[in-house]
Amino acid sequence: MAAKETKPAYSPGLAGVIAGETEICWVDPNAGLAYRGYDIHKIAEEASFEEVAHLLLKGELPDPGQLSKFTREIAAARSVPKQVLDGLRLMPKDAHPMD
């Protein structure tokens, strides 16, 4: 006997549909969007990129020592390989960004 195929009920605009669960982000129709409990508008105004990245990846805002260490770690990881830079230099200066 074949298994019965089931389909989810149609929901216009995905109202009431849980698309995924996460501990990182909350969306509330009244309160808005929060990262790990911090309102995104407030944290965007008051925190650096590195502080927000630490919050998202490690679950908490860093203290000064953690921030310094994390900043060094991500700086060391963002070098661009020479082959990529060489390839970019070969592109025409007026090339479309999607080329």
N, C-alpha and C positions, 0 to 999 in steps of 0.2 A: 504494500500500500504506500503510495506517495505521500509525502508530507504536504499538509495544506499550506498554501502560500497566503501570507497575511500582508496587508499593506497598511501603513499608518493612515489615520483619518486626515482628510484634507482640512487645512487650516489657513484661511486667507491671511496673508501677511505674516504667517507663522505665529499668530497670536496663541499664546499658551504653550508653544512648543519649546522644549528645552533642547538647545542645539549642542550644548556641552556643559560640563561642570569644571570649575577651576577654583583654586584658592587664591589666585592672583588678582582677579578682576571681578567686581560686582557691578551689575547694572540694575538700577532701581528707577522705575518710571517717575518717581517724585524726587528722589535725592540725586539722581544722575549716576555718573560713572565714578568708580573708586578703584584705585590700585592698592591692594593689601590694606584696605580700610581708610586710605587717604584720598580725599576729593582730588580728582585730576586737575581741576582748575587751580586749586590752591598749591598743589605740589609743583605744577608747571611754572608758577610764578616764583616760588620760593626755593626750589631745589635745583641743583645742577644736573646735567645729563648723567654724570657718574653716580650721583646720589640716587637718582631714579632707577638707573640700571642695577645698582646694588640692591635696592628695595625689591625690584622685580625678580632678580635672580637668587637673592639670598634670604628674602623674607623680612628684612628690616632695614631701616635707614641706618647708614653707617655712622660710627663715631669718628672723630678726626683721624685716629690711627688706622681704622678699617678703610676709611676713604682714601687715605694716602696709599695704602697697600693695593687696594682695588684699582686705583687710577694707574699705578705702575703696571699692574698685571694686564689691564686692557690695552695700555699703550704699547706694551711689548707684543701684543697679539695682532696689532693692526697694520703691520708692515705689508706692503704690496709687493708681490714677487716681481723680480726684474723682467721676466718674460711678459707679464701683464703690462707693465709700464712701457716696455719696448713696443708692444702691440698698439697701445693707445697713442704713442708718439707717431705711429705710421698712419693713423687716421687723419683724413683731411680736417682742417680746422673748422670747416663749415658743414661737417657731417651731421646728419640728424641724430639726436640722442638715442634713437631706437635702432640705429644701424649697427 
